[in-house]
């Protein structure tokens, strides 16, 4: 029997028709002298793995899908550029950068190249896709920075406006409070001026006698007669011989300080003290008036 030499299996080629076409395309482009214009990644042939029993068609579909997805993202980034620029312009705010213009020239060129992917050799697509993805990330990073600066400027403006509104509200409240205090002071001054007249003092005395002691018209008649005799209802009345002071002719006048520190200038304070004195000493104005008639004092 003759010794047979082992038969070596034929070498299997892992170059697909697309890879062969890519090599031919490169040769043609080199002959035309334009290969230097292509991205470096595009000039590197992609390895297309062929699984046993499989085909390169599935991998090429994935490459095409990746390119389409990247193209969509790039176009969205370009659209967002216009939106951010419009928002910044509309705000009228200084966001702290020299320019708000985003350079999209490179990305637009990548979009144009990917948009023509159907006529680009399939093995060149990965390089073009990577380049477009890189430019998209650059544009999105710049847009993110601008958006953050815009939002910060808007927040600062809102805070300043809120502070200004709060200050204006506080100022308005202070002015209204001051005006109200002025009105009250004027009303009090007017009431005091009215009460410091004999007729005004009588009106106040009748109201206070009724409200504080339950004395009716009959008791007020006695009170009116008593203080007509003592002072004529003049809060400035003063007896030079005795030193008796004011409407009730308190002796000394400083006794009326127990009813208020303004006893020298306020008829109401004098009346309050006088009514209290009559109630504590005589019980009623008519009793005080009867004592005054018999002794000429009370």
VENPEDA-V75412 format. One record per residue. N is the residue number from 0. D_CENTER is the distance of its C-alpha to the mean C-alpha in whole Angstrom. Layout:
<<N D_CENTER> <N D_CENTER>>
This chain:
<<0 103> <1 101> <2 98> <3 95> <4 92> <5 89> <6 87> <7 83> <8 81> <9 79> <10 76> <11 73> <12 71> <13 67> <14 67> <15 65> <16 66> <17 63> <18 63> <19 67> <20 65> <21 62> <22 65> <23 67> <24 64> <25 63> <26 67> <27 66> <28 63> <29 65> <30 68> <31 65> <32 64> <33 60> <34 59> <35 58> <36 55> <37 54> <38 51> <39 53> <40 52> <41 53> <42 57> <43 57> <44 59> <45 57> <46 59> <47 59> <48 61> <49 63> <50 63> <51 67> <52 67> <53 64> <54 63> <55 61> <56 59> <57 57> <58 55> <59 55> <60 53> <61 51> <62 51> <63 50> <64 47> <65 46> <66 46> <67 45> <68 42> <69 41> <70 41> <71 39> <72 36> <73 37> <74 36> <75 33> <76 32> <77 33> <78 31> <79 28> <80 29> <81 29> <82 25> <83 24> <84 25> <85 24> <86 21> <87 21> <88 23> <89 20> <90 17> <91 19> <92 18> <93 20> <94 19> <95 22> <96 25> <97 28> <98 29> <99 27> <100 30> <101 31> <102 35> <103 36> <104 40> <105 41> <106 39> <107 40> <108 44> <109 44> <110 43> <111 46> <112 48> <113 47> <114 47> <115 50> <116 51> <117 54> <118 56> <119 55> <120 57> <121 56> <122 56> <123 54> <124 51> <125 50> <126 50> <127 48> <128 46> <129 45> <130 44> <131 42> <132 40> <133 40> <134 38> <135 36> <136 34> <137 34> <138 32> <139 30> <140 29> <141 28> <142 26> <143 24> <144 24> <145 23> <146 20> <147 19> <148 19> <149 17> <150 14> <151 14> <152 14> <153 11> <154 9> <155 10> <156 9> <157 6> <158 5> <159 8> <160 7> <161 5> <162 8> <163 10> <164 9> <165 9> <166 13> <167 14> <168 14> <169 15> <170 18> <171 19> <172 19> <173 21> <174 23> <175 24> <176 25> <177 27> <178 28> <179 29> <180 31> <181 33> <182 34> <183 35> <184 37> <185 39> <186 39> <187 41> <188 43> <189 44> <190 45> <191 47> <192 49> <193 50> <194 51> <195 53> <196 55> <197 58> <198 57> <199 54> <200 55> <201 57> <202 54> <203 52> <204 55> <205 56> <206 53> <207 52> <208 56> <209 55> <210 52> <211 53> <212 56> <213 57> <214 60> <215 61> <216 62> <217 66> <218 64> <219 62> <220 65> <221 67> <222 64> <223 64> <224 68> <225 67> <226 64> <227 66> <228 69> <229 67> <230 65> <231 64> <232 61> <233 60> <234 57> <235 59> <236 62> <237 64> <238 68> <239 69> <240 72> <241 70> <242 67> <243 65> <244 62> <245 60> <246 60> <247 61> <248 63> <249 62> <250 65> <251 63> <252 60> <253 58> <254 58> <255 56> <256 53> <257 53> <258 51> <259 49> <260 49> <261 49> <262 52> <263 54> <264 51> <265 50> <266 53> <267 51> <268 51> <269 55> <270 55> <271 53> <272 56> <273 59> <274 58> <275 57> <276 61> <277 63> <278 61> <279 62> <280 66> <281 67> <282 65> <283 65> <284 65> <285 68> <286 70> <287 69> <288 70> <289 73> <290 73> <291 73> <292 75> <293 78> <294 77> <295 75> <296 72> <297 70>>
